[in-house]
Amino acid sequence: MSSTGDDRRDVISDLPDRVICHIISFLPTEQAVATSVLSKRWTHLWLSVPTLRLDVDLKHREALFCFNEFVYSVLLARDSVKYKSCIMDIWYHNDDLSHIGFRNFIKWINHVVQRGVEHLEISTNMHDDHPFKFPISILTCKTLVHLDFYKFIVKDFSSITLPSLKILHFEETNFLNYQDLILLLAGCPNLENLRATFLEFHSEDSLTYQELQSLSLNKLTKAKMWGTYCHFPLKALHNVKLLFIEINKVYRGCDEIPTFHNLTTLALYSINSNWHLLAQVLNHCPNLQNIELSQGTHNEIIEGVEENWEDPISVPHCLSLKLQTCSILKFLGQESELLLAKHILKNARVLQTMKINCGKELKTYRELLLCPRASPICEVVIDCKRGSM
């Protein structure tokens, strides 16, 4: 039986206000405000949306002034709203616009922080000669659970108190020194998920052993750190289940490698033929199931530097009884890499997949494919395509 126009129901109009507000919260704020013209009922619904989403590319002064006026009108209209989420991705096309706009950017951040924001993502363009300073008010926001920022310089803070923070992601961030990075992490006692990539430091200050060992991230379960050119205390990461790290850039030979009892997935980049270190790491990961290895990362490979792989006296527990997948990226075809791959294939009893990634065909392919395997279900996959990590 067909239905006429009069029989059709407006399903959205039947939804309660709280559900509609939740749907609107996924829209950019400009579009959320525009819903006010849909009907009399919708006129004020956007005012209760606890989300601020600003995504704009400002190319001239007129656009900047119009945008600033719009944002201030929204904040004023929703002055009593507690912000659950704030996402700001604002780009300025020249220094003049950025200097004018960023002052307002800071005020908007302070506004949502004062109103108990829980989820905060901020990014803007940073010029090398005039880097944008990270809004310091964020570092004492007790309600913040998720913080994600891109292209800022973090400096001039006296204290950090982020007791509720569980997720911290930052990329292309500048710190004055290593100590500031450690202080930032120390101020997040309940951190569970850390991603810190492509960090830069203005000075290479050396932290004392006591300062490094004092960092405790006992609740951390995921850590991804690459492009991080500093010494980082591995002990602070000992509880993680997933770890991506450029080992040669954070580890010093005199450091003690902790035992990663919970670690099941590990990616080690920038090994640069330091196979002795790799053997040590494997002996400290008793429950490792998945591993990804790379001589270099992001096309940074040190060719011509080769340390011969030597089979360890005893096979690491994880390699023999736990390892299920192994990927070797940016495979150069060196003898040491071939020996390592053979060692894994000959000893990994439950290995399901060995994947080799390289940029060109190598004579070692046939040798790898014919290598004896401890696991009867293991498949060797060789990928000649140039892939990025």
Stockholm file with secondary structure:
# STOCKHOLM 1.0

chainA/1-389         MSSTGDDRRDVISDLPDRVICHIISFLPTEQAVATSVLSKRWTHLWLSVPTLRLDVDLKHREALFCFNEFVYSVLLARDSVKYKSCIMDIWYHNDDLSHIGFRNFIKWINHVVQRGVEHLEISTNMHDDHPFKFPISILTCKTLVHLDFYKFIVKDFSSITLPSLKILHFEETNFLNYQDLILLLAGCPNLENLRATFLEFHSEDSLTYQELQSLSLNKLTKAKMWGTYCHFPLKALHNVKLLFIEINKVYRGCDEIPTFHNLTTLALYSINSNWHLLAQVLNHCPNLQNIELSQGTHNEIIEGVEENWEDPISVPHCLSLKLQTCSILKFLGQESELLLAKHILKNARVLQTMKINCGKELKTYRELLLCPRASPICEVVIDCKRGSM
#=GR chainA/1-389 SS CCCCGGGCCCTGGGSCHHHHHHHHTTSCHHHHHHGGGSCTGGGGGGGGCCEEEEEEEECSHHHHHHHHHHHHHHHHHTTTCCCSEEEEEEEESSHHHHHHHHHHHHHHHHHHHHTTCSEEEEEECCBTTBCCBCCGGGGGCTTCCEEEEESCEECCCSCCCCTTCCEEEEESCEESSHHHHHHHHHTCTTCCEEEEEEEEESSCCCCCHHHHHTCCCTTCCEEEEEEECSCCCGGGGTTCSEEEEEHHHHCCTTSCCCCCTTCCEEEEECCTTCHHHHHHHHTTCTTCCEEEEESSBTTBCCTTCCCCCCCCSSCCHHHHHTCCEEEEESCCCCHHHHHHHHHHHHHCTTCCEEEEECSSCCTTHHHHHTSCCSCTTCEEEEECSCCCC
#=GC SS_cons         CCCCGGGCCCTGGGSCHHHHHHHHTTSCHHHHHHGGGSCTGGGGGGGGCCEEEEEEEECSHHHHHHHHHHHHHHHHHTTTCCCSEEEEEEEESSHHHHHHHHHHHHHHHHHHHHTTCSEEEEEECCBTTBCCBCCGGGGGCTTCCEEEEESCEECCCSCCCCTTCCEEEEESCEESSHHHHHHHHHTCTTCCEEEEEEEEESSCCCCCHHHHHTCCCTTCCEEEEEEECSCCCGGGGTTCSEEEEEHHHHCCTTSCCCCCTTCCEEEEECCTTCHHHHHHHHTTCTTCCEEEEESSBTTBCCTTCCCCCCCCSSCCHHHHHTCCEEEEESCCCCHHHHHHHHHHHHHCTTCCEEEEECSSCCTTHHHHHTSCCSCTTCEEEEECSCCCC
//
